[in-house]
Amino acid sequence: MRFTVQNGFVTGTYRPDTGGRITTVHGGVNGSRIWFDIATLGDVRINATREPDGTMQGMGSSRNGGTQWVFTATPLPSPSP
């Protein structure tokens, strides 16, 4: 997953570790809370908390009440110009 946060909005892309097509990610930020939707995982909503070191932890579930996921992320440094 790659995304940016700008003016309170999350935009980016997601591709499963197993391969498959790349899909768009959209969401928002409010303080340390971040949320975003991943349509190709069965319309999944991820709700997470950003820690001061930039890591994120949270939960995800499909809107149809199906599978649930535990979400953890460690940001990579931004590429140098």
TORTIMAR-990756 format. One record per atom (N, C-alpha, C): residue number from 1; residue in one letter; atom name; x, y, z. Coordinates in steps of 0.001 Angstrom, whole numbers, always signed. Atoms other than C-alpha are relative to their C-alpha. Layout:
TORTIMAR-990756
+-----+------+------+---------+---------+---------+
|  nr | rest | atom |       x |       y |       z |
+-----+------+------+---------+---------+---------+
| NUM |    a |   CA |       X |       Y |       Z |
...
+-----+------+------+---------+---------+---------+
***
This chain:
TORTIMAR-990756
+-----+------+------+---------+---------+---------+
|  nr | rest | atom |       x |       y |       z |
+-----+------+------+---------+---------+---------+
|   1 |    m |    N |    +842 |   -1156 |      +0 |
|   1 |    m |   CA |      +0 |      +0 |      +0 |
|   1 |    m |    C |    +896 |   +1231 |      +0 |
|   2 |    r |    N |    -644 |   -1303 |     +12 |
|   2 |    r |   CA |   +1143 |   +3501 |    -802 |
|   2 |    r |    C |   -1095 |   +1044 |     +68 |
|   3 |    f |    N |    +975 |   -1068 |     -57 |
|   3 |    f |   CA |    -760 |   +6559 |    +243 |
|   3 |    f |    C |    +627 |   +1258 |    +553 |
|   4 |    t |    N |    -412 |   -1289 |    -545 |
|   4 |    t |   CA |    -387 |  +10199 |   +1091 |
|   4 |    t |    C |   -1161 |    +573 |    +797 |
|   5 |    v |    N |    +995 |    -717 |    -797 |
|   5 |    v |   CA |   -2197 |  +12337 |   +3627 |
|   5 |    v |    C |    +225 |   +1478 |    -253 |
|   6 |    q |    N |    -101 |   -1424 |    +290 |
|   6 |    q |   CA |   -2907 |  +15901 |   +2580 |
|   6 |    q |    C |   -1324 |    +668 |    +327 |
|   7 |    n |    N |   +1197 |    -760 |    -375 |
|   7 |    n |   CA |   -5369 |  +18383 |   +4078 |
|   7 |    n |    C |   -1100 |    -887 |    +589 |
|   8 |    g |    N |    +971 |    +868 |    -652 |
|   8 |    g |   CA |   -7047 |  +15601 |   +6075 |
|   8 |    g |    C |    -548 |   -1128 |    -846 |
|   9 |    f |    N |    +477 |   +1056 |    +890 |
|   9 |    f |   CA |   -7594 |  +13270 |   +3102 |
|   9 |    f |    C |   +1109 |   -1015 |    -283 |
|  10 |    v |    N |    -913 |   +1085 |    +349 |
|  10 |    v |   CA |   -5961 |   +9901 |   +2383 |
|  10 |    v |    C |    -298 |    -415 |   -1429 |
|  11 |    t |    N |    +141 |    +526 |   +1360 |
|  11 |    t |   CA |   -5378 |   +8909 |   -1255 |
|  11 |    t |    C |   +1211 |    -873 |    -298 |
|  12 |    g |    N |   -1107 |    +876 |    +338 |
|  12 |    g |   CA |   -3281 |   +6089 |   -2632 |
|  12 |    g |    C |    -446 |   -1228 |    -749 |
|  13 |    t |    N |    +270 |   +1260 |    +690 |
|  13 |    t |   CA |   -3144 |   +2574 |   -4009 |
|  13 |    t |    C |    +331 |   -1178 |    +907 |
|  14 |    y |    N |    -222 |   +1234 |    -752 |
|  14 |    y |   CA |   -3212 |    -979 |   -2658 |
|  14 |    y |    C |    +109 |   -1153 |    -988 |
|  15 |    r |    N |    -124 |   +1243 |    +757 |
|  15 |    r |   CA |   -2035 |   -4272 |   -4124 |
|  15 |    r |    C |    +278 |   -1106 |   +1004 |
|  16 |    p |    N |    -223 |   +1087 |    -962 |
|  16 |    p |   CA |   -2323 |   -7541 |   -2153 |
|  16 |    p |    C |   +1395 |    -602 |    -141 |
|  17 |    d |    N |   -1307 |    +676 |     +26 |
|  17 |    d |   CA |    +926 |   -9317 |   -1209 |
|  17 |    d |    C |     -15 |   -1191 |    -940 |
|  18 |    t |    N |    +131 |   +1170 |    +857 |
|  18 |    t |   CA |    -366 |  -12274 |   -3218 |
|  18 |    t |    C |     -79 |    +365 |   -1481 |
|  19 |    g |    N |    +129 |    -455 |   +1384 |
|  19 |    g |   CA |    -483 |  -10169 |   -6402 |
|  19 |    g |    C |   -1402 |    +529 |    -230 |
|  20 |    g |    N |   +1326 |    -520 |    +314 |
|  20 |    g |   CA |   -3597 |   -9109 |   -8181 |
|  20 |    g |    C |     +88 |   +1434 |    -475 |
|  21 |    r |    N |      +9 |   -1342 |    +570 |
|  21 |    r |   CA |   -4683 |   -5775 |   -9492 |
|  21 |    r |    C |    +141 |   +1069 |   +1068 |
|  22 |    i |    N |    -136 |   -1159 |    -871 |
|  22 |    i |   CA |   -3897 |   -2420 |   -7964 |
|  22 |    i |    C |   -1337 |    +715 |     +56 |
|  23 |    t |    N |   +1256 |    -712 |    -170 |
|  23 |    t |   CA |   -6878 |    -564 |   -6548 |
|  23 |    t |    C |    +237 |   +1303 |    +749 |
|  24 |    t |    N |     -95 |   -1308 |    -644 |
|  24 |    t |   CA |   -7477 |   +2943 |   -5269 |
|  24 |    t |    C |    -424 |     -86 |   +1464 |
|  25 |    v |    N |    +305 |    -116 |   -1420 |
|  25 |    v |   CA |   -7531 |   +3757 |   -1558 |
|  25 |    v |    C |    -393 |   +1455 |    +268 |
|  26 |    h |    N |    +466 |   -1341 |    -373 |
|  26 |    h |   CA |   -9502 |   +6756 |    -201 |
|  26 |    h |    C |    -370 |     -13 |   +1473 |
|  27 |    g |    N |    +381 |     -70 |   -1397 |
|  27 |    g |   CA |  -10021 |   +7924 |   +3354 |
|  27 |    g |    C |    +229 |   +1376 |    +581 |
|  28 |    g |    N |    -190 |   -1267 |    -681 |
|  28 |    g |   CA |   -9420 |  +10595 |   +5933 |
|  28 |    g |    C |    +792 |    -150 |   +1275 |
|  29 |    v |    N |    -773 |     -68 |   -1238 |
|  29 |    v |   CA |   -7519 |  +11654 |   +9038 |
|  29 |    v |    C |    -665 |   +1005 |    +923 |
|  30 |    n |    N |    +481 |    -916 |   -1021 |
|  30 |    n |   CA |   -8711 |  +13232 |  +12262 |
|  30 |    n |    C |    +889 |    -212 |   +1217 |
|  31 |    g |    N |    -959 |    +178 |   -1083 |
|  31 |    g |   CA |   -5909 |  +13752 |  +14795 |
|  31 |    g |    C |    +862 |   -1217 |    -255 |
|  32 |    s |    N |    -795 |   +1215 |    +173 |
|  32 |    s |   CA |   -4215 |  +10383 |  +15304 |
|  32 |    s |    C |    -801 |   -1131 |    -651 |
|  33 |    r |    N |    +846 |   +1019 |    +652 |
|  33 |    r |   CA |   -7145 |   +8452 |  +13770 |
|  33 |    r |    C |    +103 |    +123 |   -1507 |
|  34 |    i |    N |     -33 |     +45 |   +1457 |
|  34 |    i |   CA |   -6919 |   +7374 |  +10133 |
|  34 |    i |    C |    -935 |   -1117 |    -451 |
|  35 |    w |    N |    +871 |   +1034 |    +544 |
|  35 |    w |   CA |   -9434 |   +5436 |   +8051 |
|  35 |    w |    C |     +69 |     +72 |   -1516 |
|  36 |    f |    N |     +20 |     +42 |   +1457 |
|  36 |    f |   CA |   -9571 |   +4317 |   +4460 |
|  36 |    f |    C |    -731 |   -1239 |    -474 |
|  37 |    d |    N |    +765 |   +1079 |    +619 |
|  37 |    d |   CA |  -11569 |   +2068 |   +2149 |
|  37 |    d |    C |    +819 |    -651 |   -1096 |
|  38 |    i |    N |    -651 |    +778 |   +1052 |
|  38 |    i |   CA |  -10185 |    -713 |     -75 |
|  38 |    i |    C |   -1084 |    -835 |    -672 |
|  39 |    a |    N |   +1153 |    +625 |    +654 |
|  39 |    a |   CA |  -12880 |   -1751 |   -2567 |
|  39 |    a |    C |    +254 |   -1441 |    -413 |
|  40 |    t |    N |    -228 |   +1343 |    +532 |
|  40 |    t |   CA |  -11202 |   -4872 |   -3993 |
|  40 |    t |    C |    +106 |   -1081 |   +1065 |
|  41 |    l |    N |      -4 |   +1010 |   -1064 |
|  41 |    l |   CA |  -11105 |   -6598 |    -583 |
|  41 |    l |    C |   -1409 |    -246 |    +527 |
|  42 |    g |    N |   +1381 |    +193 |    -435 |
|  42 |    g |   CA |  -14893 |   -6817 |    -418 |
|  42 |    g |    C |    -539 |   +1238 |    +672 |
|  43 |    d |    N |    +445 |   -1283 |    -537 |
|  43 |    d |   CA |  -15458 |   -3140 |    +276 |
|  43 |    d |    C |    +411 |    +140 |   +1464 |
|  44 |    v |    N |    -559 |      -7 |   -1345 |
|  44 |    v |   CA |  -13170 |   -3038 |   +3340 |
|  44 |    v |    C |    +246 |   +1411 |    +505 |
|  45 |    r |    N |    -306 |   -1244 |    -698 |
|  45 |    r |   CA |  -12936 |    -139 |   +5792 |
|  45 |    r |    C |   +1053 |    -331 |   +1053 |
|  46 |    i |    N |   -1049 |    +131 |   -1005 |
|  46 |    i |   CA |   -9690 |     +85 |   +7804 |
|  46 |    i |    C |     -92 |   +1206 |    +931 |
|  47 |    n |    N |     -42 |   -1044 |   -1023 |
|  47 |    n |   CA |   -9760 |   +2100 |  +11058 |
|  47 |    n |    C |   +1265 |    -226 |    +804 |
|  48 |    a |    N |   -1283 |    +161 |    -681 |
|  48 |    a |   CA |   -6348 |   +2710 |  +12596 |
|  48 |    a |    C |    +358 |   +1243 |    +795 |
|  49 |    t |    N |    -544 |   -1103 |    -772 |
|  49 |    t |   CA |   -4415 |   +4914 |  +14977 |
|  49 |    t |    C |   +1458 |    +183 |    -386 |
|  50 |    r |    N |   -1400 |    -311 |    +306 |
|  50 |    r |   CA |   -1195 |   +6655 |  +13991 |
|  50 |    r |    C |    +730 |    +312 |   +1297 |
|  51 |    e |    N |    -838 |    -232 |   -1171 |
|  51 |    e |   CA |   +1480 |   +6524 |  +16681 |
|  51 |    e |    C |    +973 |   +1139 |    -295 |
|  52 |    p |    N |    -951 |   -1098 |    +226 |
|  52 |    p |   CA |   +3998 |   +9377 |  +17196 |
|  52 |    p |    C |   +1179 |    -368 |    -904 |
|  53 |    d |    N |   -1115 |    +415 |    +859 |
|  53 |    d |   CA |   +6690 |   +7300 |  +15416 |
|  53 |    d |    C |    -428 |    -281 |   -1437 |
|  54 |    g |    N |    +500 |    +198 |   +1354 |
|  54 |    g |   CA |   +4468 |   +7013 |  +12310 |
|  54 |    g |    C |    -611 |   -1362 |    -256 |
|  55 |    t |    N |    +606 |   +1315 |    +194 |
|  55 |    t |   CA |   +3459 |   +3368 |  +12761 |
|  55 |    t |    C |   -1509 |     +92 |    +195 |
|  56 |    m |    N |   +1457 |     +32 |    -118 |
|  56 |    m |   CA |    -230 |   +2471 |  +12513 |
|  56 |    m |    C |    -455 |   -1397 |    +371 |
|  57 |    q |    N |    +622 |   +1267 |    -366 |
|  57 |    q |   CA |   -2339 |    -257 |  +14077 |
|  57 |    q |    C |   -1503 |    +186 |     +25 |
|  58 |    g |    N |   +1448 |    -108 |      -1 |
|  58 |    g |   CA |   -5993 |    -991 |  +13653 |
|  58 |    g |    C |    -670 |   -1278 |    -452 |
|  59 |    m |    N |    +817 |   +1127 |    +432 |
|  59 |    m |   CA |   -8744 |   -3272 |  +12433 |
|  59 |    m |    C |    -698 |    +349 |   -1299 |
|  60 |    g |    N |    +747 |    -197 |   +1231 |
|  60 |    g |   CA |  -10506 |   -3754 |   +9154 |
|  60 |    g |    C |   -1085 |   -1046 |    -115 |
|  61 |    s |    N |   +1073 |    +959 |    +249 |
|  61 |    s |   CA |  -13738 |   -5387 |   +8139 |
|  61 |    s |    C |    -754 |    +412 |   -1250 |
|  62 |    s |    N |    +800 |    -301 |   +1178 |
|  62 |    s |   CA |  -15856 |   -5682 |   +5050 |
|  62 |    s |    C |   -1345 |    +548 |    +445 |
|  63 |    r |    N |   +1283 |    -620 |    -360 |
|  63 |    r |   CA |  -19038 |   -3660 |   +5064 |
|  63 |    r |    C |   -1160 |    -986 |     -22 |
|  64 |    n |    N |   +1070 |    +995 |     +40 |
|  64 |    n |   CA |  -21076 |   -6780 |   +4322 |
|  64 |    n |    C |     +74 |    -958 |   +1185 |
|  65 |    g |    N |     -78 |    +815 |   -1208 |
|  65 |    g |   CA |  -20037 |   -8255 |   +7701 |
|  65 |    g |    C |    +833 |   -1253 |    -153 |
|  66 |    g |    N |    -821 |   +1193 |    +237 |
|  66 |    g |   CA |  -17578 |  -10788 |   +6284 |
|  66 |    g |    C |   +1294 |      +6 |    +794 |
|  67 |    t |    N |   -1318 |    +149 |    -600 |
|  67 |    t |   CA |  -13883 |  -11201 |   +7000 |
|  67 |    t |    C |    +463 |   +1249 |    +729 |
|  68 |    q |    N |    -623 |   -1105 |    -711 |
|  68 |    q |   CA |  -12030 |   -9066 |   +9510 |
|  68 |    q |    C |   +1517 |    -157 |     -71 |
|  69 |    w |    N |   -1446 |      -9 |     +90 |
|  69 |    w |   CA |   -8348 |   -8071 |   +9374 |
|  69 |    w |    C |    +589 |    +821 |   +1140 |
|  70 |    v |    N |    -799 |    -838 |    -892 |
|  70 |    v |   CA |   -5743 |   -6778 |  +11813 |
|  70 |    v |    C |    +980 |    +738 |    -901 |
|  71 |    f |    N |    -816 |    -840 |    +867 |
|  71 |    f |   CA |   -3863 |   -3895 |  +10221 |
|  71 |    f |    C |   +1166 |    +572 |    +794 |
|  72 |    t |    N |   -1189 |    -648 |    -548 |
|  72 |    t |   CA |    -285 |   -2873 |  +11071 |
|  72 |    t |    C |    +813 |    +542 |   -1159 |
|  73 |    a |    N |    -799 |    -606 |   +1077 |
|  73 |    a |   CA |   +1937 |    -584 |   +9032 |
|  73 |    a |    C |   +1168 |    +758 |    +600 |
|  74 |    t |    N |   -1184 |    -773 |    -334 |
|  74 |    t |   CA |   +5403 |    +865 |   +9264 |
|  74 |    t |    C |    +364 |    +814 |   -1233 |
|  75 |    p |    N |    -275 |    -816 |   +1186 |
|  75 |    p |   CA |   +6038 |   +3810 |   +6951 |
|  75 |    p |    C |   +1446 |    -104 |    -445 |
|  76 |    l |    N |   -1340 |     -63 |    +588 |
|  76 |    l |   CA |   +9015 |   +3803 |   +4619 |
|  76 |    l |    C |    +392 |   +1449 |    -139 |
|  77 |    p |    N |    -405 |   -1402 |    +206 |
|  77 |    p |   CA |  +11086 |   +6941 |   +4311 |
|  77 |    p |    C |    -383 |    +477 |   -1395 |
|  78 |    s |    N |    +312 |    -580 |   +1315 |
|  78 |    s |   CA |  +10090 |   +9269 |   +1476 |
|  78 |    s |    C |   +1243 |     -60 |    -882 |
|  79 |    p |    N |   -1174 |     +40 |    +893 |
|  79 |    p |   CA |  +12320 |   +8882 |   -1586 |
|  79 |    p |    C |    +635 |   +1383 |    -119 |
|  80 |    s |    N |    -720 |   -1260 |    +171 |
|  80 |    s |   CA |  +14982 |  +11520 |   -2024 |
|  80 |    s |    C |    -243 |    +561 |   -1389 |
|  81 |    p |    N |    +232 |    -598 |   +1327 |
|  81 |    p |   CA |  +14427 |  +14016 |   -4855 |
|  81 |    p |    C |   +1191 |    -141 |    -915 |
+-----+------+------+---------+---------+---------+
***
